[in-house]
Amino acid sequence: MSGPRRGPGSWRERQERDPYVQRARREGWRSRAVYKLQEIDKREKLLRPGILCIDLGASPGGWSQYVTETLKGRVRILAVDLLPMDSLPSVEFVQGDFTDDSVLTEFRHKLAGERVDLVICDLAPNISGNRAVDQPRAMNLAESALEFAREVLARRGDFVCKLFQGEGFDAFVVDARRSFERVKVIKPKASRAGSREVYLVARNYQL
């Protein structure tokens, strides 16, 4: 990894001190990221029983776990990640890169023509520490997620996507507004203060 060197164990020590990490352990969530989706959902009321949801970049499963527990299993979730993920109720997991043709084909087969109500995406590239490298990678993932959402969403469906503020960010928000009735950018309290991480919330897809 390039960028400034940190002392051994510093990332782990920061994790151990993180109040959201501690809270997630106490409350039985798979990751601290659950609190980001929880805040977005409480503000936006995204979840309702019976929806079909796709979770991009799902592992270790915090967001899928939040959706299925909040809806008491009255949901169908298709989840995908390069990394493995332990099973969850109401979740069908595909391991792979969602931009690969083979994974897309498997998703289309599982959907069997059914349109999706909600696409959630917490994807991030492996961080090198070089913003000139990391930002284009992050925007490329977000653009692929938006393209995928446009393919699968039902009319009036919703899309939530992690973004990093920087080059390409403003153009992405403008592009999303072409397809959705309402678009806003939210920085949840659980996003670290020094991070450029925010979430785009796009409502009411105009098919």
KOLTISE-427863 format. One record per residue: x, y, z of N, C-alpha, C in turn. Coordinates in steps of 0.2 Angstrom, whole numbers, plus 2048, in hexadecimal, padded with zeros to 3 digits. Atoms other than C-alpha are relative to their C-alpha. Example, Ala and Ser with C-alpha at 12.3 -4.5 7.8 and 13.67 -1.06 7.14 Angstrom:
KOLTISE-427863
8047FA80083E7EA827804806800
7FC7FA7FF8447FB8247FC805803
***
This chain:
KOLTISE-427863
8047FA800800800800804806800
7FC7FA8018078117FB7FC805805
8037FB7FC804821805804800807
7FD7FF7F98098268178007F9804
7FF8067FC8108188227FD801806
8038007FA8068148318037FB805
7FD8057FB80C80B8417FC7FA800
8038078018097F88427FA800805
8068017FC7F77F58487FC806801
8047FA7FF7F18078467F97FF7FE
8078018037E280283B7FC7FC805
8048057FB7DD7F48477FF804807
8027FC7FA7DF8008567FB8057FF
8067FB8017D480D84E7FA7FC7FF
8078038007C780084A7FE7FE807
8028027F97C87FA85C7FD806804
8027FA7FD7C580C8627F98027FD
8067FD8047B780F8557FA7FE804
8078027FC7A681185F7FB7FC7FB
80480480579D80A84F8027F9800
7FD8078007A87FB84F7FD7FC806
8028037FA7A47F88617F97FF801
8078018007927FB85F7FD7FA7FC
8028068057907EF8508027FA804
7FF8077FC7987E185B7FB7FF805
8058007FB78D7E58697F97FE7FE
80780180377D7E585E8007FA7FB
8008068057827D68538008017F9
7FF7FE8077857DF8438067FE7FD
7FA8028037927D98378058057FE
7FB7FA80179A7EA8347FD806802
8027F97FE7997FC8397FD8037FB
8037FD8057938008287F8800800
8078007FF7827FB82D7FD806802
8027FA7FD78080B8367FF8067FB
8017FB8067828158267FA7FF7FC
80680180477480C81D7FA801805
8067FF7FB76980D82D7FE807800
8017F97FF76B82082E7FC8027F9
8037FE80676782181B7F97FE800
80780380075881681D7FB804804
8047FD7FB75181F82C7FE8077FD
8017F98037538308227FB7FF7FA
80380180774C8298117FB7FB800
80580680074181A8168007FC7FA
7FF80480674880F8097FD7F9800
8028078007427FE80F7F97FF802
8078017FF7317F780E8007F87FF
80080880072C7E48107FE7FE7F8
80180380672C7DA8008048027FA
7FC7FE8067397E37F68057FB7FE
7FA8048037477DC7EB805805800
7FA7FC7FF7587E37EF8067FD7FE
7F98038027697E17E8805804804
7FB7FD7FC7787E47F38077FF7FC
7FA8008047887E87E9806801805
7FB7FF7FB7987E67F37FE7FE807
8048017FA78F7DD8018047FD806
7FD8037FB79C7D480B803805805
8028077FC79D7D181A7F9800801
8088017FF78A7D48197FC805804
8047FB7FB7867E38247FA8037FD
8067FD80377A7EB8187FB7FB7FE
8068058017717DB8137FD7FE806
8028027F97707D78257FB805803
8057FA7FE7687E88297F97FF7FC
80680080475C7E681B7FB7FA802
8048067FE7567D481F7FD801807
8027FF7F97557D88327FB805800
8057FB7FF74C7E88307F97FE7FD
80680280373F7E08247FE7F9802
8028067FD73E7D082F8007FA7FA
8008068057437C58207FB8017FA
8057FF8057357CC8158038047FA
7FC7FC8057417D18078047FA7FC
7FC80580474B7C87F98068057FE
7FA7FC80175D7CE7F88057FC7FC
7FB80380476A7CA7EB806804801
7FA7FC7FE77B7CE7F18067FD7FC
7FA80280378C7CD7E9806804803
7FA7FD7FE79E7D07EE8067FB7FD
7FA8048027B07CA7E98027FC806
7FE8047FA7B27C47FB7FA7FC802
8058047FE7A87B68027FC803806
8057FD7FB7997BA80E7FC7FA803
8048057FD7917AF81B7F98017FF
8077FF80377F7AB8177FC804805
8057FC7FC7707B681D7F97FE7FE
80780180275D7B381D7FE8057FA
8037FC8067557B980C8058027FC
7FB7FD8047667BC8048037FA7FC
7FC80580476D7B37F58068037FE
7FA7FD80177F7B67F38047FD7FA
7FC80280578A7B67E4807803801
7F97FE7FF79D7B77E68038017F9
7FD7FE8067A57C17D88008077FF
8007F98027A77D17CF7FA8027FC
8077FE8037967D97CB8018027F9
8007FD80779D7E17BB8027FA7FB
7FE8058057A37D07B47F97FD7FD
8068028047977C97A77FD7F9803
8038067FD7967B87B07FC801806
8047FE7FA7907C07C07F98047FE
8067FD8037847CB7B67FB7FB7FD
80480580377D7BC7AD7FC7FC806
8038047FA77A7B37BE7FB804803
8057FC7FD7717C27C57FA8017FB
8067FF8057667C47B57FC7F9801
8038077FF7627B17B77FC800806
8048007FA75D7B37C97FA805800
8057FB8017537C37C57FA7FD7FC
80580280574A7BA7B77FB8057FE
8047FB8037437CA7B07FD805806
8047FC7FB73D7D17C1805806802
7FD7FA7FE7417E37C5802801807
7FD7FF7FA74B7E97D47FD806803
8037FA7FD7447F57E1806804803
7FA7FC7FD7557FA7E98067FD7FF
7F98028017677F97E5804804805
7FC7FC7FB7737FD7F38077FE7FE
7F98018027867FE7F0805803805
7FB7FD7FB7938007FD8077FE7FD
7F98028037A27FC7F1805805801
7FA7FC8007B38037F38067FD7FD
7FA8048027C37FF7EA8057FF805
7FB8017FC7D27F97F2804807800
7FD7FA7FF7DA8097F98088007FF
7F98008017EC80D7F3803805804
7FD7FA7FD7EE81D7FC8018067FB
7FF7FB8057F08267EC7F98037FD
8067FE8027E18317E97FF8007F8
8007FF8077E58337D67FE7F97FD
8028078027E38207D57F97FE803
8058037FC7D681C7E27F98047FD
8067FD8027C98297DC7FD7FE7FA
8038038067C78237CA7FE7F9801
8028077FE7C68117D17F9801803
8068007FC7B88167DD7FA8037FB
8057FE8057AF8207CF7FE7FB7FB
8018058057B08127C37FB7FB803
8048057FC7A88067D07F9803800
8067FD7FF79A8137D37FC8017F9
8037FF8077978167C07FD7F97FE
8028078027968037BE7F97FE804
8068017FC7898027CC7FA8037FE
8057FC80377F8107C57FD7FD7FA
80280480677F8077B47FC7FA801
8048067FE7797F77BC7F9801803
8067FE7FD76C8007C67FB8017FB
8047FE8067658077B67FD7FA7FD
8028068037647F67AF7FB7FC804
8048057FC75B7ED7BD7FA803804
8057FD7FB7517FA7C77F98007FD
8077FF80273E7FA7C67FF808800
8027F980073580B7C27FF802807
8007FE7FA7368157D28047FD805
7FB8047FC74480A7D9805805803
7FB7FC7FD7528117E48077FD800
7F98028007658117E4804804805
7FC7FD7FB7718147F28087FE7FE
7F98028037848157ED805804804
7FA7FD7FD7948197F68048047FB
7FC7FC80479E8277EF806803804
7FB7FC7FD7AE8307F28018077FD
8007F98037AE8437F08078017FD
7FA7FF8047BB8487E37FF8007F8
8018008077BE8477D07FA7FC7FE
8068048037AE8417C77FA800804
8058017FC7A38427D67FA8057FE
8067FC8027988517D07FD7FE7FA
80380380679684A7BF7FC7FA801
8048067FF79083A7C67F9802803
8067FD7FD7838437D17FB8027FA
8047FD80677D84C7C17FD7FA7FC
80280580477C83C7B77FB7FC804
8058047FC7728337C57F9804800
8067FC8007668427C57FC7FF7F9
80380180776283D7B27FB7FA801
80480680075A82D7B87FB7FF806
8038017FA7538307C97FC807802
8047FA7FF74583C7CF804804806
7FD7FC7FB74F8417DF8077FD802
7F98027FE7628407E3802804805
7FD7FC7FA76A8457F38077FC802
7F98037FE77C8427FA7FF801808
8018007F877C83D80D8077FE802
7FB8037FD78B83B8187FE7FE807
8028027FA786830826805801806
7FC7FF7FA78C8328388067FB800
7FB8067FF7958218378068017FB
7FA7FF8057A0827828805804804
7FB7FC7FC7B082D8308018077FD
8007F88017B28408318058027FB
7FB7FE8057C28418277FF7FC7F9
8008048067BC8358197FC8047FB
8047FC8067B683C8087FA7FC7FE
8058048017A982E8097F9803801
8077FE7FF7978338067FB7FA7FC
80580480478782A7FF7FB8037FC
8067FD80577C82E7F07FA7FC801
8078037FF76A82A7F37FC8037FB
8047FE80676082A7E37F97FC800
8078027FF74D8287E47FC8007FA
8057FF80573F8247D88037FF7F9
7FD80180674881D7C97FB8017FA
8057FF8067408237B88027FB7FB
7FE8068057418137AE7FE8037F9
***
